[in-house]
Amino acid sequence: MATEPIVVVRDLSKIYRQGDINVVALDHVSLDITAGEFVVLMGPSGSGKSTLLHIIAGIDRPTSGSAKVQGIDIARLDESQLADWRNQNVGFVFQSFNLIPVLTAAENVELPLLLTDLSGRERRKQVQTALELVGLADRGHHRPDQMSGGQQQRVAIARALVTDPALIVADEPTGNLDAKSASDVLEILRSLTLTAGKTVVMVTHDPKSAGYGSRSLHLEKGEIIR
């Protein structure tokens, strides 16, 4: 039996106002993403790929059209509802790791759980599970400055995973990494789709990184061209 796609985007447009000029970031985009896919968004700078990622993740809102995630039209949620929805349903991985320098790896991973009703013991258990998934079970007590760039990005992935979201969005997650660390991070993202059933949507400029995805979408001038 066919399952409903986890992401359903229909006729999505985003227009930014810059002075007297309207800048079209997305132009009537439609796409479906199935649960468990690793979808890569590619295209030149200004093609709309990051805008599309941000709308799917509930960080930005469309000018028109709809973006449904797990059946919820997220553009119709108010700011408070949207914040709650993001915390429960989306994990974020960015190019800059966005770790807090004075906190240990475990404390950084725990941050999203502080917004939940979990007990301290339950939080610690989920943190340990997330660190194990990214191969850093023994580094929880280390601060970011005691870790390599690749390890810091794996901590960021663990933080994205710790609330057990269905959707993980990654914006140029290997942009600051050497080739070996980038490969390690991409293998983790791919394994999350294969073994944990997560859905990953990633923006990248790098064709080699795109090869880790199950499907690539190329955008130009706000449209999906292939």
C-alpha positions in Angstrom: 0.0 0.0 0.0 1.4 3.4 -1.0 2.2 5.7 1.9 1.6 9.4 1.9 4.8 11.4 1.3 6.2 13.0 4.4 6.7 16.3 2.6 4.2 17.6 0.0 5.0 20.9 -1.6 2.5 22.4 -4.0 2.8 25.5 -6.2 5.2 27.1 -3.7 6.4 30.6 -4.4 8.6 32.9 -2.2 9.1 36.6 -3.2 11.4 38.9 -1.2 11.1 42.6 -1.4 14.4 44.5 -1.8 13.7 48.2 -2.0 11.5 48.7 -5.0 12.3 45.3 -6.5 10.6 42.0 -6.0 13.1 39.1 -6.0 11.6 35.7 -6.8 13.4 33.1 -4.7 10.9 30.2 -5.5 8.6 30.1 -8.5 5.7 27.7 -8.3 7.7 24.7 -7.0 6.0 21.4 -6.4 7.6 18.2 -5.1 6.9 15.1 -2.9 9.5 13.6 -0.5 8.8 10.0 0.8 9.7 9.0 4.3 13.2 7.5 4.5 14.5 9.4 1.4 17.8 11.3 1.4 17.0 14.2 -0.9 19.7 16.6 -2.1 18.9 20.1 -3.3 21.5 21.5 -5.7 21.9 24.6 -7.8 23.9 27.8 -8.1 24.0 30.5 -5.5 20.6 32.3 -5.4 18.8 29.3 -7.1 16.3 29.0 -4.2 17.6 25.8 -2.7 18.2 27.1 0.8 14.9 29.0 0.7 13.1 25.8 -0.1 14.9 24.0 2.7 14.0 26.7 5.2 10.3 26.6 4.2 10.1 22.8 4.5 11.7 23.1 8.0 9.4 25.9 9.1 12.1 28.5 9.4 10.7 30.7 6.6 7.2 31.1 5.2 6.0 31.0 1.6 4.4 33.9 -0.2 1.9 31.5 -1.8 1.3 27.8 -2.2 1.5 25.2 0.5 4.1 23.0 2.3 2.7 20.1 4.2 4.9 18.0 6.5 3.3 14.8 7.9 0.0 16.2 6.7 0.3 19.6 8.5 0.3 22.8 6.4 3.0 24.4 8.4 2.5 27.8 6.8 -0.8 28.0 8.5 0.6 27.7 12.0 1.2 30.8 14.1 4.7 31.5 15.5 4.2 29.7 18.8 2.7 26.6 17.1 5.5 26.7 14.5 8.2 26.8 17.2 6.6 23.8 19.0 6.2 21.9 15.7 9.9 22.5 14.8 11.2 21.3 18.1 9.2 18.1 17.9 9.5 17.2 14.2 12.7 18.7 12.7 16.4 18.3 13.4 18.7 21.0 12.1 22.3 20.6 10.9 24.1 23.8 9.6 27.4 24.5 8.0 28.6 26.3 11.1 28.2 23.7 13.9 26.4 26.2 16.2 27.7 24.5 19.3 27.9 26.5 22.6 31.7 26.6 23.4 31.4 26.4 27.3 29.1 23.3 27.2 30.3 19.7 26.8 29.2 17.6 23.8 26.5 15.9 26.0 25.3 19.3 27.2 25.1 20.7 23.7 23.1 17.6 22.5 20.8 17.9 25.5 19.7 21.5 24.7 16.6 20.7 22.6 15.4 18.3 25.4 15.3 21.1 27.9 12.1 22.3 26.2 10.4 19.0 26.9 8.9 17.4 30.0 11.5 14.6 30.2 13.2 13.9 33.5 17.0 14.4 33.8 17.5 10.7 33.7 15.4 10.3 30.5 17.3 13.3 28.9 20.7 11.7 29.7 19.6 8.4 28.2 18.4 10.0 25.0 21.7 12.1 24.8 23.7 8.9 25.2 21.7 7.2 22.5 22.2 10.1 20.1 25.9 10.3 20.7 26.2 6.5 20.1 24.4 6.9 16.7 27.2 9.3 15.6 30.0 7.3 17.0 30.9 9.7 19.9 29.6 7.8 22.9 33.0 8.3 24.6 33.3 12.0 23.9 30.3 13.4 25.8 32.4 15.1 28.4 34.6 17.0 25.8 34.0 20.6 24.9 33.9 21.8 21.3 37.4 23.2 21.4 38.7 19.7 22.4 37.2 18.2 19.2 38.0 18.2 15.5 35.6 19.9 13.0 34.2 16.6 11.9 33.5 15.6 15.5 31.8 18.9 16.2 29.5 18.4 13.2 28.7 14.9 14.5 27.8 16.4 17.8 25.5 18.8 15.9 23.9 15.8 14.2 23.4 14.1 17.5 21.7 17.3 18.8 19.5 17.2 15.7 18.6 13.6 16.4 18.0 13.7 20.2 14.3 14.6 20.0 13.8 11.7 17.5 12.4 13.9 14.7 11.1 12.4 11.5 12.8 15.0 9.3 16.4 16.2 9.4 17.4 19.2 7.3 21.1 19.9 6.6 22.3 23.2 5.0 25.8 22.7 3.5 26.7 20.4 6.5 30.2 19.5 5.0 31.1 23.1 3.9 33.7 23.6 6.7 35.1 20.0 6.8 38.0 18.2 5.2 37.3 15.4 2.8 37.6 12.5 5.3 35.4 14.3 7.9 32.9 15.2 5.2 32.6 11.6 4.1 32.1 10.5 7.7 29.3 13.0 8.2 27.6 12.1 5.0 27.8 8.4 5.8 26.0 9.1 9.1 23.2 11.0 7.4 22.8 8.3 4.8 22.8 5.6 7.5 20.0 7.4 9.4 17.7 7.0 6.4 18.6 3.4 5.9 18.6 2.1 9.5 16.6 4.7 11.5 14.0 5.6 8.9 14.8 9.3 9.1 14.1 11.6 6.1 17.0 13.8 5.2 16.9 16.9 3.0 20.3 18.5 2.4 21.5 21.5 0.5 25.0 21.2 -1.1 27.1 22.7 -3.8 29.3 19.6 -4.0 28.4 16.9 -6.6 30.5 14.4 -4.6 28.4 15.1 -1.5 25.2 14.8 -3.5 26.2 11.3 -4.5 25.3 10.1 -1.0 21.7 11.1 -1.5 19.0 8.8 -2.9 17.7 11.6 -5.2 19.0 15.0 -6.3 16.9 18.0 -7.3 18.5 20.8 -9.3 17.2 24.3 -8.9 17.8 27.3 -11.1 16.1 30.7 -10.7 13.6 29.4 -8.2 12.5 26.4 -10.3 13.3 22.7 -10.2 14.8 22.0 -13.6 15.6 18.3 -13.1 
